Amino acid sequence: MTKADIVLLGVSRSSKTPTSVYLSQEGYKVANIPLDPSTTPPKEIYDVEPSRLFGLMISPEVLYGIRQRRLNSAEKAVAGEYASIEFIERDLEKSRKLMRQLGCIVIHTDNRAVEETAQEILRYYEMAHPRSM
């Protein structure tokens, strides 16, 4: 993770994986760090320069819709809390707190194409880390 050009942090279904794949195809080394209320992020995250840390944030309402659609009826019985609005709000609040603590750049992914999210990340990244020609 400390060798990555860009480190993406975010809750499940916030667009981390597709964004990291897109950025990787553009030639960047990307680490993808999932955040959830029941786990602690790797301690190495605190060693990453804040200008390389990007928190992907999504509104509770949009995330609720995504998670509800993702679970089929059998999964809702087992993992229904994952898609409940109360769980989602706790999940997002814990993530926001960590993102503030780390000083990472927060990118909102609500209703955005992966390419739009990636381009916003690259604008910030390239201002802090210009590529030599």
TIFIMI-599688 format. One line per field, with one value per atom (N, C-alpha, C): residue in one letter; z, y, x; atom name; residue number from 1. Coordinates in steps of 0.05 Angstrom, whole numbers, padded with zeros to 5 digits. Each point is the difference from the previous one (the first is absolute). Layout:
N
resn = [A,...]
w = [Z,...]
v = [Y,...]
u = [X,...]
name = [CA,...]
resi = [NUM,...]
% end
This chain:
133
resn = [M,M,M,T,T,T,K,K,K,A,A,A,D,D,D,I,I,I,V,V,V,L,L,L,L,L,L,G,G,G,V,V,V,S,S,S,R,R,R,S,S,S,S,S,S,K,K,K,T,T,T,P,P,P,T,T,T,S,S,S,V,V,V,Y,Y,Y,L,L,L,S,S,S,Q,Q,Q,E,E,E,G,G,G,Y,Y,Y,K,K,K,V,V,V,A,A,A,N,N,N,I,I,I,P,P,P,L,L,L,D,D,D,P,P,P,S,S,S,T,T,T,T,T,T,P,P,P,P,P,P,K,K,K,E,E,E,I,I,I,Y,Y,Y,D,D,D,V,V,V,E,E,E,P,P,P,S,S,S,R,R,R,L,L,L,F,F,F,G,G,G,L,L,L,M,M,M,I,I,I,S,S,S,P,P,P,E,E,E,V,V,V,L,L,L,Y,Y,Y,G,G,G,I,I,I,R,R,R,Q,Q,Q,R,R,R,R,R,R,L,L,L,N,N,N,S,S,S,A,A,A,E,E,E,K,K,K,A,A,A,V,V,V,A,A,A,G,G,G,E,E,E,Y,Y,Y,A,A,A,S,S,S,I,I,I,E,E,E,F,F,F,I,I,I,E,E,E,R,R,R,D,D,D,L,L,L,E,E,E,K,K,K,S,S,S,R,R,R,K,K,K,L,L,L,M,M,M,R,R,R,Q,Q,Q,L,L,L,G,G,G,C,C,C,I,I,I,V,V,V,I,I,I,H,H,H,T,T,T,D,D,D,N,N,N,R,R,R,A,A,A,V,V,V,E,E,E,E,E,E,T,T,T,A,A,A,Q,Q,Q,E,E,E,I,I,I,L,L,L,R,R,R,Y,Y,Y,Y,Y,Y,E,E,E,M,M,M,A,A,A,H,H,H,P,P,P,R,R,R,S,S,S,M,M,M]
w = [00000,00000,00000,00015,00001,-00027,-00017,-00026,-00022,00007,-00020,-00006,-00025,-00007,00013,-00001,00010,00018,00023,00018,00003,-00007,00002,00025,00015,00024,-00003,00010,-00001,00009,00006,00008,-00024,00006,-00021,-00018,-00026,-00021,-00005,00007,-00004,-00026,-00016,-00026,00001,00022,00003,-00022,-00002,-00019,-00029,-00011,-00028,-00004,00020,-00003,00001,00018,00001,-00026,-00011,-00026,-00022,-00001,-00020,00003,00024,00005,-00006,00006,-00006,-00030,-00015,-00029,-00012,00016,-00008,00008,00013,00007,00028,00018,00028,00017,00020,00020,00021,00003,00017,00022,00024,00022,00007,00006,00005,00029,00018,00028,00008,00004,00008,00030,00005,00027,00009,00024,00011,00031,00013,00029,00017,-00010,00017,-00003,-00017,-00003,00003,00005,00002,-00025,-00012,-00025,00007,-00020,00005,00011,00018,00013,-00020,-00022,-00021,-00012,00002,-00012,00012,00025,00013,-00010,-00015,-00011,-00029,-00011,-00027,00000,-00018,-00003,-00006,00014,-00004,-00029,-00015,-00028,-00018,00011,-00016,00010,00021,00013,-00010,-00011,-00010,00013,00014,00012,-00018,-00007,-00017,00018,-00003,00017,-00017,00011,-00014,00020,-00009,00018,00011,00024,00011,-00018,-00011,-00017,-00025,-00013,-00024,00007,00022,00008,00009,00013,00008,-00024,-00021,-00025,-00013,-00001,-00012,00016,00026,00017,00000,-00001,-00001,-00026,-00022,-00026,-00001,00014,-00002,00014,00022,00016,-00012,-00004,-00007,00025,-00002,00024,00020,-00008,00019,00015,-00015,00013,00019,-00005,00018,00027,00001,00026,00016,-00013,00013,00005,-00021,00000,-00002,00009,-00003,00014,00022,00014,-00018,-00017,-00018,-00018,-00006,-00018,00015,00027,00015,00001,00000,00001,00025,00023,00025,-00002,-00011,-00003,-00020,-00021,-00021,00012,00016,00012,00020,00015,00018,-00016,-00021,-00018,-00012,-00010,-00012,00020,00024,00020,00009,00005,00008,-00022,-00025,-00023,-00002,00003,00000,00022,00023,00023,-00007,-00011,-00008,-00022,-00019,-00023,00011,00019,00012,00015,00015,00016,-00018,-00023,-00018,-00017,-00003,-00016,-00030,-00007,-00028,-00015,-00026,-00017,-00004,00005,-00002,-00027,-00014,-00026,00002,-00008,00002,-00026,00003,-00023,-00008,00014,-00006,-00029,-00013,-00027,-00020,00004,-00018,-00015,-00024,-00015,00013,-00002,00010,-00012,-00026,-00013,00012,00008,00012,00027,00016,00026,-00003,-00019,-00005,-00009,-00017,-00010,00022,00018,00023,00018,00005,00016,-00014,-00026,-00014,00000,-00001,00002,00026,00022,00026,00001,-00008,00001,-00016,-00024,-00018,00008,00015,00011,00021,00016,00021,-00010,-00021,-00011,-00030,-00010,-00029,-00013,-00022,-00015,-00016,00000,-00016,-00029,-00018,-00029,-00012]
v = [-00024,00024,00025,00000,00024,00005,-00020,00003,00008,00001,00007,00030,00007,00028,00012,-00015,00010,-00022,00008,-00018,00009,-00018,00005,-00013,00016,-00010,00004,-00018,00005,-00025,00005,-00021,-00018,-00023,-00019,00013,-00002,00010,00030,00011,00028,00005,-00021,00003,-00003,-00011,-00004,-00018,-00023,-00020,00009,00009,00008,00025,00018,00023,-00008,-00019,-00009,-00015,-00015,-00014,00021,00020,00021,00014,00008,00015,-00018,-00026,-00019,-00002,00001,-00001,00025,00022,00025,00000,-00021,-00002,00007,00003,00006,-00025,-00001,-00021,00008,-00016,00007,-00021,00009,-00018,00007,-00021,00002,-00010,00018,-00007,00002,-00023,00000,00009,00016,00009,-00011,-00011,-00008,00003,00003,00006,-00022,-00025,-00022,-00006,00014,-00005,00025,-00004,00022,00001,00024,00001,-00008,-00008,-00007,00024,-00006,00022,00015,-00013,00013,00024,00002,00022,00027,-00001,00024,00009,-00017,00007,00011,00001,00010,00030,00013,00029,00008,00019,00007,00008,00010,00008,-00024,-00024,-00025,-00016,00010,-00013,00013,-00017,00010,-00016,00014,-00012,00002,-00022,00000,00000,00021,00004,00000,-00012,-00002,00006,00012,00007,-00025,00001,-00023,-00010,00019,-00008,-00015,00009,-00013,-00028,00000,-00026,-00020,00010,-00018,-00013,00015,-00011,-00020,00005,-00018,-00026,00002,-00024,-00016,00013,-00015,-00016,00012,-00014,-00022,00003,-00020,-00026,00002,-00024,-00013,-00026,-00014,-00006,-00011,-00005,-00018,-00021,-00018,00014,00017,00015,00021,00011,00021,-00012,-00026,-00012,-00003,-00005,-00004,00026,00017,00024,00025,-00001,00023,00025,-00003,00024,00016,-00014,00013,00021,-00006,00018,00017,00000,00017,00028,00019,00029,00006,-00012,00005,-00009,-00024,-00011,00017,00008,00016,00027,00013,00025,-00003,-00022,-00005,-00005,-00016,-00007,00025,00018,00024,00019,00002,00018,-00009,-00026,-00010,00005,-00003,00005,00030,00017,00029,00008,-00011,00006,-00008,-00024,-00009,00017,00007,00017,00027,00012,00025,-00003,-00022,-00006,-00003,-00013,-00004,00024,00019,00023,-00006,-00021,-00007,00017,00000,00015,-00016,00012,-00014,00006,-00021,00001,-00012,00015,-00010,-00015,-00024,-00017,-00003,00014,-00002,00005,-00020,00002,00010,-00009,00008,-00025,00004,-00021,-00004,-00024,-00006,00019,00005,00018,00028,00010,00026,00001,-00021,-00002,-00002,-00017,-00003,00026,00014,00026,00020,00001,00019,-00008,-00026,-00010,00008,-00004,00006,00030,00017,00029,00007,-00010,00005,-00013,-00025,-00014,00014,00007,00012,00028,00014,00026,-00004,-00021,-00005,-00016,-00015,-00018,00002,00023,00003,-00021,-00011,-00019,00015,-00010,00013,-00008,00018,-00006,-00012]
u = [00016,-00016,00017,00022,00017,00014,00001,00013,-00020,-00025,-00021,00002,-00006,-00003,-00024,-00022,-00026,-00012,-00011,-00013,-00029,-00018,-00029,-00011,-00015,-00014,-00030,-00015,-00029,-00015,-00026,-00018,-00006,-00011,-00009,-00020,00004,-00018,00003,00023,00005,00015,00005,00014,00030,00011,00029,00011,-00011,00012,-00001,-00023,00001,00018,00001,00017,00030,00007,00028,00008,-00018,00006,00004,-00017,00003,00027,00007,00025,00024,-00002,00021,00004,-00021,00002,00013,-00002,00013,00030,00009,00028,00008,-00020,00006,-00001,00017,-00001,-00021,-00020,-00023,-00004,-00004,-00008,-00029,-00015,-00029,-00005,-00007,-00004,-00029,-00013,-00028,-00003,-00020,-00005,-00027,-00002,-00025,00001,-00023,00001,00011,00002,00009,00029,00015,00028,00017,00025,00019,00016,00004,00016,00030,00015,00028,00015,00018,00015,00018,00007,00017,-00014,-00026,-00015,00009,00009,00010,00027,00014,00026,-00002,-00024,-00004,-00003,00014,-00002,-00029,-00012,-00028,-00007,00018,-00006,-00003,00005,-00004,-00024,-00013,-00023,-00026,-00018,-00025,-00023,-00017,-00023,-00024,-00012,-00024,-00024,-00016,-00024,-00025,-00021,-00025,-00022,-00022,-00022,-00014,-00011,-00013,-00024,-00014,-00023,00008,00021,00009,00012,00016,00012,-00021,-00021,-00022,-00013,-00005,-00012,00018,00026,00020,00001,00002,00002,-00026,-00022,-00026,-00002,00008,-00001,00020,00022,00022,-00008,-00015,-00007,-00025,00001,-00025,-00015,-00024,-00017,00013,00014,00013,00023,00015,00022,-00011,-00023,-00011,-00006,-00008,-00005,00026,00022,00026,00015,00000,00017,-00017,-00024,-00019,00010,00015,00010,00018,00016,00019,-00014,-00026,-00015,-00020,00001,-00019,00011,-00018,00008,00016,-00007,00014,00029,00004,00027,00016,-00012,00013,00009,-00017,00007,00024,00000,00023,00025,-00003,00022,00013,-00017,00010,00012,-00012,00011,00028,00003,00026,00021,-00008,00017,00008,-00020,00006,00020,-00004,00018,00029,00003,00027,00012,-00016,00009,00010,-00015,00008,00026,00002,00024,00025,-00004,00022,00007,-00019,00004,-00002,-00015,-00001,-00020,00002,-00018,-00025,-00023,-00025,-00013,-00008,-00012,-00028,-00021,-00027,-00007,-00010,-00005,-00030,-00017,-00029,-00006,-00012,-00010,00021,00025,00021,00011,00008,00014,00027,00011,00026,00021,-00003,00020,00000,-00024,-00001,00014,-00005,00013,00030,00009,00029,00012,-00013,00012,00002,-00019,00002,00024,00003,00023,00026,00001,00025,00006,-00020,00005,00014,-00010,00013,00027,00002,00026,00021,-00006,00020,00008,-00017,00008,00022,-00002,00019,00024,-00004,00021,00002,00010,00001,00019,-00009,00016,00021,00024,00021,-00004,00005,-00003,00025]
name = [N,CA,C,N,CA,C,N,CA,C,N,CA,C,N,CA,C,N,CA,C,N,CA,C,N,CA,C,N,CA,C,N,CA,C,N,CA,C,N,CA,C,N,CA,C,N,CA,C,N,CA,C,N,CA,C,N,CA,C,N,CA,C,N,CA,C,N,CA,C,N,CA,C,N,CA,C,N,CA,C,N,CA,C,N,CA,C,N,CA,C,N,CA,C,N,CA,C,N,CA,C,N,CA,C,N,CA,C,N,CA,C,N,CA,C,N,CA,C,N,CA,C,N,CA,C,N,CA,C,N,CA,C,N,CA,C,N,CA,C,N,CA,C,N,CA,C,N,CA,C,N,CA,C,N,CA,C,N,CA,C,N,CA,C,N,CA,C,N,CA,C,N,CA,C,N,CA,C,N,CA,C,N,CA,C,N,CA,C,N,CA,C,N,CA,C,N,CA,C,N,CA,C,N,CA,C,N,CA,C,N,CA,C,N,CA,C,N,CA,C,N,CA,C,N,CA,C,N,CA,C,N,CA,C,N,CA,C,N,CA,C,N,CA,C,N,CA,C,N,CA,C,N,CA,C,N,CA,C,N,CA,C,N,CA,C,N,CA,C,N,CA,C,N,CA,C,N,CA,C,N,CA,C,N,CA,C,N,CA,C,N,CA,C,N,CA,C,N,CA,C,N,CA,C,N,CA,C,N,CA,C,N,CA,C,N,CA,C,N,CA,C,N,CA,C,N,CA,C,N,CA,C,N,CA,C,N,CA,C,N,CA,C,N,CA,C,N,CA,C,N,CA,C,N,CA,C,N,CA,C,N,CA,C,N,CA,C,N,CA,C,N,CA,C,N,CA,C,N,CA,C,N,CA,C,N,CA,C,N,CA,C,N,CA,C,N,CA,C,N,CA,C,N,CA,C,N,CA,C,N,CA,C,N,CA,C,N,CA,C,N,CA,C,N,CA,C,N,CA,C,N,CA,C,N,CA,C,N,CA,C,N,CA,C,N,CA,C,N,CA,C,N,CA,C,N,CA,C,N,CA,C,N,CA,C]
resi = [1,1,1,2,2,2,3,3,3,4,4,4,5,5,5,6,6,6,7,7,7,8,8,8,9,9,9,10,10,10,11,11,11,12,12,12,13,13,13,14,14,14,15,15,15,16,16,16,17,17,17,18,18,18,19,19,19,20,20,20,21,21,21,22,22,22,23,23,23,24,24,24,25,25,25,26,26,26,27,27,27,28,28,28,29,29,29,30,30,30,31,31,31,32,32,32,33,33,33,34,34,34,35,35,35,36,36,36,37,37,37,38,38,38,39,39,39,40,40,40,41,41,41,42,42,42,43,43,43,44,44,44,45,45,45,46,46,46,47,47,47,48,48,48,49,49,49,50,50,50,51,51,51,52,52,52,53,53,53,54,54,54,55,55,55,56,56,56,57,57,57,58,58,58,59,59,59,60,60,60,61,61,61,62,62,62,63,63,63,64,64,64,65,65,65,66,66,66,67,67,67,68,68,68,69,69,69,70,70,70,71,71,71,72,72,72,73,73,73,74,74,74,75,75,75,76,76,76,77,77,77,78,78,78,79,79,79,80,80,80,81,81,81,82,82,82,83,83,83,84,84,84,85,85,85,86,86,86,87,87,87,88,88,88,89,89,89,90,90,90,91,91,91,92,92,92,93,93,93,94,94,94,95,95,95,96,96,96,97,97,97,98,98,98,99,99,99,100,100,100,101,101,101,102,102,102,103,103,103,104,104,104,105,105,105,106,106,106,107,107,107,108,108,108,109,109,109,110,110,110,111,111,111,112,112,112,113,113,113,114,114,114,115,115,115,116,116,116,117,117,117,118,118,118,119,119,119,120,120,120,121,121,121,122,122,122,123,123,123,124,124,124,125,125,125,126,126,126,127,127,127,128,128,128,129,129,129,130,130,130,131,131,131,132,132,132,133,133,133]
% end
